[in-house]
Amino acid sequence: MFEISPKIFFRADADISIGSGHLMRCMALAQAFQQYGAIIVFISKCQNGGLRDRIEQEGFQMIQLKHQHPSPVDIQRTITEINIYAPDKGCWVIVDGYHFDDEYHQAILANGNHLLVIDDSQQDRYPSPNILLNQNIGSEKMIIEAHAKKKYLLGTEYTLLRNEIKVNRVNKAIPVQARNILVTFGGSDQHNVTGLVLRSLNNITDIRMNVRIILGADNVHGEEISEITKKSSHFCTILESVENMGELMSWSDMAISASGSTSWEMAHIGLPFILIVTASNQIDIAKGLEEDGCAINMGWFHNILIDELSNVIEELIEDEKKRRMLSEKCKKLVDGFGRDRVVKAMLSY
């Protein structure tokens, strides 16, 4: 079935500062390749035990690193492992992470491998890869220098979605009043933006809501969040390290979320959502989704007042027409076939 090596390598990391998003979207692409009969190998410094287990449960091989770039031990070990699993060269290596620079990319290419780099920047920062993938909204408008041997996959038509998200796209009902609320801020939520959102929800007392709160494995604010929910008049459920995110999004009437890769998952399902920026790489995502009429963008978390957020949430809860419009625009933006387009581009390179 393959005209290239059937072994595909993914190089991405996860910890409290990096988060889990890089590994999660790599998992989506790995699932697509798995359907073609590929052998998938993850090489990672992943401090999230649950995420490591999840990768292995998918049937992927997991090689755990102790050091990460710019430590020279990283690339030495990575190249060694690639050559052990694929001594015939010619296999694809997918690299996803801001700490991997062109020196790292060049080393992989010099080893005789093909290279796909996943990047979120609005600039063409890397001269080396065979394929550059940027799934973010507006990336197709980037001004790029033509490279004869470099292929670009730009925009939301290449969005990488995991199986659990794809199977939960349904004709979502939009209720007159939103009652089921999803709160999700990634694997670590260093600044406890979840707490900010819950305090804002507690300000809304004339509507009784069902609130499901997703806490990632690296979230250290569980005790504080639990105390906030105890003071709430809403029905609050705290869920940790969930593996059924697609089902939770289908259950929800609306969501309040960070502006990372979860945005594309919610968009595909057609879930109306409010975005809060928690890191600089999320600014363009939130801005682009707002400009396209797909989301409400609250901007940086540190500029948000609790009363202000309460008002925005309550307005969206009561505005059926607005939620319906957001849902329809989102579903048109992310059709769910992005990862298949990426696979075809790699197979035909």
C-alpha positions in Angstrom: 0.0 0.0 0.0 3.0 2.3 0.6 5.3 3.7 -2.1 7.4 5.0 0.8 8.7 3.4 4.0 5.7 2.0 6.0 7.3 3.3 9.2 6.3 6.8 10.3 8.1 8.6 13.1 6.7 11.5 15.2 8.9 13.7 17.3 7.0 15.9 19.8 7.1 16.6 23.5 4.7 17.3 26.4 5.2 18.9 29.8 3.6 21.5 32.0 5.1 24.4 29.9 4.7 22.9 26.4 1.3 21.4 27.1 -0.1 18.3 25.3 -1.5 19.8 22.1 1.6 19.0 20.0 1.4 15.3 20.8 -2.4 15.2 20.5 -2.5 16.5 16.9 0.4 14.2 16.0 -1.8 11.4 17.3 -4.5 12.5 14.9 -2.2 12.2 11.9 -0.8 8.9 13.3 -4.4 7.5 13.4 -4.8 8.4 9.7 -1.6 6.6 8.7 -2.5 3.6 10.8 -5.5 3.1 8.5 -3.0 2.7 5.6 -1.2 0.0 7.5 1.7 2.1 8.7 3.9 1.3 11.7 3.9 4.3 14.0 6.7 5.3 16.3 6.5 8.2 18.7 9.8 9.6 20.0 9.1 12.0 22.9 10.0 13.5 26.2 6.5 13.2 27.6 6.1 13.8 31.3 2.4 13.0 31.1 2.0 9.3 32.1 -1.6 9.2 31.0 -0.7 10.5 27.6 2.1 8.0 27.2 -0.3 5.2 28.0 -2.9 6.6 25.6 -0.4 6.6 22.7 0.5 3.0 23.4 -3.2 2.0 23.7 -3.6 3.3 20.2 -1.2 0.6 19.0 1.7 3.0 18.5 5.3 2.4 19.8 6.5 5.0 22.3 10.2 5.8 22.9 10.7 8.0 25.9 13.6 10.5 25.9 15.3 12.0 29.0 16.6 15.0 27.2 15.2 17.4 24.6 16.6 19.8 22.1 18.8 21.9 22.3 20.6 19.1 24.3 22.7 17.3 21.7 21.6 14.0 23.3 18.1 14.5 21.8 19.0 14.4 18.1 21.6 11.7 18.6 19.1 9.4 20.3 16.4 10.3 17.8 18.5 9.5 14.8 19.7 6.3 16.4 16.2 5.1 17.1 15.0 6.0 13.6 17.9 4.0 12.1 17.2 1.0 14.3 13.5 0.9 13.3 14.1 1.9 9.6 17.6 1.1 8.5 16.6 1.4 4.9 16.1 5.2 5.2 13.5 7.1 3.2 10.9 7.1 6.0 8.9 10.2 7.0 9.6 12.0 10.3 7.0 14.5 11.6 8.4 17.1 13.9 6.0 19.3 16.0 7.4 21.8 18.6 8.6 25.3 18.9 12.0 24.2 20.4 13.0 22.3 17.3 15.0 24.6 15.0 16.5 24.3 11.5 19.6 22.6 12.8 17.4 19.8 14.2 15.5 19.6 10.9 18.7 19.5 8.9 20.1 16.6 10.9 17.0 14.5 10.2 17.2 15.3 6.4 21.0 14.5 6.4 20.1 11.1 7.8 18.2 10.3 4.6 14.7 10.9 5.9 11.8 12.9 4.6 10.6 15.7 6.9 7.2 17.2 7.6 7.2 20.1 10.1 4.0 21.2 11.9 4.2 24.9 12.8 1.7 27.5 14.0 3.6 30.6 13.1 2.3 33.2 10.6 5.8 33.2 9.0 7.7 30.7 7.0 10.4 30.1 9.6 11.9 26.9 8.5 13.8 26.5 5.1 14.5 22.8 5.4 11.4 20.6 5.5 10.0 18.8 2.5 6.5 19.7 3.7 5.5 22.5 6.0 2.0 22.1 7.6 0.2 25.0 9.3 -3.4 24.2 10.0 -4.3 27.5 11.5 -6.9 29.9 10.1 -5.3 32.5 7.8 -2.0 30.7 7.3 -2.9 30.3 3.6 -2.5 34.0 3.3 1.1 34.0 4.4 3.6 35.6 2.1 6.1 32.8 1.5 9.2 32.5 -0.6 8.9 29.8 -3.2 11.1 26.7 -2.7 11.3 24.2 -5.6 11.4 21.2 -3.3 9.2 22.4 -0.5 5.5 21.8 -0.3 3.1 23.9 1.8 -0.1 22.7 3.4 -1.8 25.8 4.8 -5.1 26.5 6.4 -8.0 24.8 8.1 -8.5 22.4 5.2 -5.5 20.5 6.7 -6.8 20.5 10.3 -5.7 17.3 12.2 -8.6 15.7 14.1 -8.5 12.6 16.2 -10.9 9.7 15.7 -12.9 10.5 18.8 -13.7 14.0 17.4 -14.6 12.9 13.9 -17.1 10.3 15.0 -19.0 12.8 17.1 -19.9 15.3 14.4 -23.7 15.2 14.3 -26.5 17.6 13.4 -26.2 19.5 16.7 -29.4 20.8 18.3 -29.2 24.4 19.3 -31.5 25.0 22.3 -33.4 28.2 23.0 -31.3 28.6 26.2 -27.9 27.0 26.6 -27.7 25.0 29.9 -24.9 22.5 29.3 -21.6 24.3 29.5 -18.1 22.9 28.8 -15.0 24.5 30.3 -11.6 23.3 29.0 -8.2 24.9 29.2 -5.7 22.3 28.0 -3.3 19.9 29.8 -1.8 22.3 32.4 -3.6 25.6 32.5 -0.7 27.2 34.3 -2.5 30.4 35.1 -5.7 28.7 36.3 -7.9 30.4 33.7 -10.4 27.7 34.6 -10.8 29.3 38.0 -11.5 32.7 36.4 -14.2 31.2 34.2 -15.9 29.3 37.1 -16.0 32.5 39.2 -17.7 34.2 36.2 -20.2 31.5 35.9 -20.9 31.7 39.7 -21.9 35.3 39.1 -24.8 34.1 36.9 -27.5 33.2 39.4 -30.8 33.4 37.5 -29.9 30.4 35.2 -29.2 26.9 36.5 -26.4 25.3 34.4 -24.8 21.9 34.1 -21.1 22.7 34.0 -18.5 20.1 33.0 -14.9 21.1 33.8 -12.0 19.4 32.0 -8.7 19.3 33.9 -5.6 18.0 32.1 -3.1 15.6 33.7 -0.7 18.5 34.4 -3.2 20.8 36.1 -2.1 21.7 39.6 -5.1 23.8 40.5 -7.6 21.0 41.2 -8.0 21.8 44.9 -8.8 25.5 44.2 -11.1 24.6 41.4 -13.0 22.2 43.6 -13.5 24.9 46.3 -14.9 27.3 43.7 -17.4 24.7 42.5 -18.6 24.0 46.0 -19.8 27.7 46.2 -21.6 27.4 42.9 -25.4 27.3 42.4 -24.8 25.3 39.2 -24.4 21.5 38.8 -20.6 21.2 38.4 -18.7 18.1 37.5 -14.9 18.0 37.4 -13.4 15.5 34.9 -9.7 14.7 34.8 -7.6 13.4 31.8 -10.7 12.6 29.7 -10.6 10.4 26.7 -14.1 11.1 25.4 -13.7 14.8 24.5 -15.8 14.3 21.4 -18.8 13.0 23.4 -18.4 15.9 25.8 -18.5 18.4 23.0 -21.6 16.8 21.5 -23.2 17.0 25.0 -22.5 20.7 25.4 -24.6 23.6 24.3 -21.6 25.9 24.4 -18.0 26.0 25.6 -15.5 28.4 27.1 -12.0 27.4 26.1 -8.4 28.3 25.5 -7.6 29.2 21.9 -5.4 26.3 21.0 -6.0 23.1 19.0 -9.3 22.4 20.9 -10.7 25.3 18.8 -10.6 23.1 15.7 -12.2 20.2 17.4 -15.1 22.3 18.7 -15.5 23.9 15.3 -15.7 20.6 13.5 -18.5 19.4 15.9 -20.3 22.7 15.5 -20.1 23.7 19.2 -20.6 27.4 19.8 -17.7 28.7 22.0 -16.0 31.6 23.7 -12.2 31.8 23.4 -9.7 33.1 25.9 -6.1 33.5 24.9 -3.7 31.9 27.3 -0.5 31.9 25.3 1.0 34.0 22.5 0.7 31.3 19.8 -3.1 31.5 20.3 -3.5 35.1 19.4 -3.9 34.6 15.7 -6.2 31.7 16.1 -8.6 33.6 18.3 -8.5 36.7 16.1 -9.0 34.7 12.9 -12.0 32.7 14.3 -13.6 35.9 15.5 -13.1 37.7 12.2 -14.7 34.7 10.3 -17.7 34.8 12.7 -16.9 31.4 14.2 -16.2 32.4 17.8 -16.3 35.1 20.5 -12.8 36.2 21.4 -12.3 37.6 24.9 -8.5 38.2 24.3 -5.8 37.7 26.8 -6.9 36.1 30.1 -5.0 38.7 32.2 -7.1 41.5 30.7 -10.5 39.9 31.5 -12.7 41.1 34.4 -15.0 38.5 36.0 -18.1 40.7 35.6 -17.2 41.3 31.9 -16.9 37.6 31.2 -20.1 36.8 33.1 -22.0 39.3 30.9 -20.6 37.8 27.7 -21.4 34.2 28.8 -24.9 35.1 29.8 -25.6 36.9 26.6 -24.6 33.9 24.5 -26.6 31.5 26.8 -29.7 33.5 25.9 -29.0 34.2 22.2 -30.1 31.2 20.3 -29.6 32.9 16.9 -26.0 33.8 17.7 -25.2 30.3 18.8 -26.8 28.8 15.7 -24.8 31.2 13.5 -21.5 30.3 15.2 -22.2 26.6 14.9 -23.0 26.8 11.2 -19.9 28.8 10.3 -17.7 26.5 12.4 -18.8 23.4 10.7 -18.1 24.9 7.3 -14.6 25.9 8.4 -13.4 22.4 9.5 -14.8 19.5 7.5 -12.9 16.7 9.1 -10.9 15.5 6.1 -7.7 17.5 6.8 -5.6 14.7 8.0 -6.5 12.6 5.0 -5.3 15.5 2.7 -2.0 15.6 4.6 -1.5 11.8 4.2 -2.1 12.1 0.5 0.3 15.0 0.2 3.0 12.9 1.9 2.3 9.8 -0.1 2.5 11.7 -3.4 5.6 13.9 -2.5 
